[in-house]
Amino acid sequence: MRAAIARDGEIVVTERGRAAHIIKPYLAPKKRKAKPEPFDYDARLIKRIPKPISAAASKAIEDLNRGER
């Protein structure tokens, strides 16, 4: 049977003249590439959020904006 499979590639088994089964050589599945790590959108967003300013810097900005009122 091995020689027939090697020669023909596959063997068709019939039942009462109709094809019932196919015998063919086993092919090992191909190894898949490892999936990349999922992207962390939350970490990216947190990096882009501006940092809060200090109370002294906030007061200085407020004083500049008030001008001579």
C-alpha positions as CSV (number, residue, x, y, z in Angstrom):
1,M,0.0,0.0,0.0
2,R,2.9,2.4,0.8
3,A,4.3,1.9,-2.7
4,A,0.9,2.7,-4.3
5,I,0.5,5.9,-2.2
6,A,4.1,6.9,-3.1
7,R,3.5,6.3,-6.7
8,D,-0.1,7.7,-7.1
9,G,-0.2,10.2,-4.3
10,E,-3.5,8.9,-2.9
11,I,-5.8,5.9,-3.0
12,V,-9.6,6.0,-3.4
13,V,-11.4,3.3,-1.6
14,T,-14.8,2.5,-3.1
15,E,-18.0,0.8,-1.8
16,R,-20.2,-0.7,-4.5
17,G,-18.6,1.3,-7.2
18,R,-18.8,4.7,-5.4
19,A,-15.9,6.5,-3.8
20,A,-16.2,6.2,0.0
21,H,-12.7,7.1,1.4
22,I,-9.4,8.6,0.3
23,I,-6.1,7.4,1.7
24,K,-3.3,9.9,1.3
25,P,0.1,10.5,2.9
26,Y,0.1,12.5,6.2
27,L,1.6,16.0,5.9
28,A,2.6,17.6,9.1
29,P,1.0,21.0,9.7
30,K,3.2,24.0,9.0
31,K,4.5,25.9,12.0
32,R,2.8,29.3,12.3
33,K,4.7,32.4,13.2
34,A,4.3,33.6,16.7
35,K,1.6,36.3,17.0
36,P,2.9,39.7,18.0
37,E,1.9,41.1,21.3
38,P,-1.3,43.1,21.2
39,F,-0.8,46.8,21.1
40,D,-1.6,48.6,24.4
41,Y,-3.7,51.6,23.4
42,D,-4.4,52.5,27.0
43,A,-0.7,52.9,27.8
44,R,-0.2,55.0,24.6
45,L,-3.1,57.3,25.7
46,I,-1.7,57.7,29.2
47,K,1.7,58.8,27.7
48,R,0.0,61.5,25.7
49,I,-2.1,63.0,28.5
50,P,-0.5,66.2,29.7
51,K,1.0,66.2,33.2
52,P,-0.7,68.5,35.8
53,I,1.1,71.7,36.6
54,S,2.0,72.8,40.1
55,A,-0.1,75.2,42.1
56,A,2.7,77.9,41.8
57,A,2.7,77.6,38.1
58,S,-1.0,77.8,37.9
59,K,-1.0,80.9,40.1
60,A,1.6,82.5,37.9
61,I,-0.4,81.9,34.7
62,E,-3.5,83.3,36.4
63,D,-1.6,86.4,37.4
64,L,-0.4,86.9,33.9
65,N,-3.8,86.5,32.4
66,R,-5.3,89.0,34.9
67,G,-3.0,91.8,33.8
68,E,-3.9,95.1,35.3
69,R,-7.5,94.6,36.2
